[in-house]
Amino acid sequence: MPWLFLLLAIAAFAISMTTGSVALAVVCILAALVFLVIWVLALLAQRVGNQSRDDTMMIDPQELRRLREAAEARRASTAEGGHPSAHDNERLTP
């Protein structure tokens, strides 16, 4: 989509160079400038959007606390000499 603004800017600039009317040339040059600014901003927005993290991958505090408690329980059961039981594995599943 950003490339569409670049093409519009080039077209507006080409029209301003071929027209005989000064008013139309000024309007086309201003339109070309606006389209160039929109093109640059769209490219920047696209780059920022590609580098942002997915919000669905973030863990909420309750889930993080539950995972820590499960890890501590597993650590405590292995420290007692036993292996994690099936009951501990059931607690890990949501």
JOVENKA-V516562 format. One record per run of one state. SS is the DSSP state (h for helix, s for strand, l for the rest). FROM is the first residue (numbers start at 1). TO is the last residue. If there is no record, write none. Layout:
<<SS:FROM:TO> <SS:FROM:TO>>
This chain:
<<l:1:1> <h:2:18> <l:19:21> <h:22:51> <l:52:54> <h:55:57> <l:58:60> <h:61:79> <l:80:85> <h:86:92> <l:93:94>>
